[in-house]
């Protein structure tokens, strides 16, 4: 840290040279306006204390004190001039100026310290404007306060704690898209503006962007025709190259004058205002407001373009690129008219077999006919073991037969050990194989009367 006073050579006045923080790049040199060293030290100490208070936020800066004495209308002019220097759209700047002018007049904001959250909330609660309009007022005021903070004119944004109003369920102007018949009727009634509406409906380009579109931005010669929306006229200030529909390419070729040059406007004087557009709607017999309160206007052509992309099955990510959106919710929700989507045909595309949704019926074994049988051994036994009535055995009979099979296996082991020498190995082995394949016992075993086996009976002496 640099902090000392000095007297330049040949001068009687003491000066203060300082750099209080290492991150400060510039070393400041301030005149103390005195030739007395003791007075210079006293002034240096006082100025140093003020600087420390400013850094800690305990005292306003010198720039803030100076700005507090200027009227807020003067700061507003500086803010609008800064927006123009940044290349903001003229329509956007006009809207900002109107909102802030209304707030300055109606909230009593004469100087920067007059801007408070309480005064804004009181003003907002007394308004009957739409929720979206009130949100625009708050956004404009916050942007202005952020600019004042960045310029050092105020210490912090006084509106930072103010929350936006809820928009869901409070929309006053809800747009919808044109259906195919309405779009065709609008083109038929448009007259000289037909190409403007067709281009907007097949590219999604906005009203203001169409007004600035030039022939040099349209490429009709290559195999991949396209239109370029320049960053200087785009809403998001980003360059975009959009492919052109084949039908639109032919229409533009016929519409282009023979003597047109790259710098000429494509739709010079043809992009309609609201009054002209509403006249075309009336001529096409399209209701401005439908039974659900939804409206149609020029921007609805952009909604129509997005809705038709979804109807054609275009993937969501590609639709976002064509719409030039950063938020997928805008593409999927705001700009897509769900009432025009073919939901019934979408359900019919489901490949679900009718047999799987039939009512379930239980078979003889207690199993659902639509479900697979778990035990393959049990199913094989049903095919080979039947009673006299020709019906499959019950679960109780199967458990009894399983016990008989285990008992026969024990008897086979006994035969293997006690009679192997007297009867011979081959006869005992044959008896064991017959027992395993039969999976049961004789008719008289354990009271199982009427049970027959397809396998051969035991050998003699078994």
Secondary structure, DSSP 8 states (H G I E B T S, - for coil): -EEEEEE-TT--SEEEEEE-STT--S-EEEE---S-HHHHHHHHHHHHHHHHHHHHTSS--HHHHHHTTSBHHHHHHHHHHHHHHTT--HHHHHHHHHHHHHHHHHTT--BGGG--HHHHHHHHHT----HHHHHHHHHHHHHHHHHHHHTTSSSS-TTTT------TT--S-EE----HHHHHHHHHHHGGGHHHHHHHHHH---HHHHHT-BGGGEE-SSSS-EEEE-TTTSTTS--EEEE--HHHHHHHHHHS-TT--TTSBTTTTTS--HHHHHHHHHHTT--SB-TTSEE--TTHHHHHHHHHHHHTT--HHHHHHHHT-S-HHIIIIIS--GGGS-HHHHHHT----GGGGS---B-TTS-BTTS--S-HHHHHHHHH--BTTS----HHHHHHHHHHHHHHHHHHHHHHHHSHHHH-HHHHHHHHHHHHHH-S--TTGGG-TTB--SS----TT-
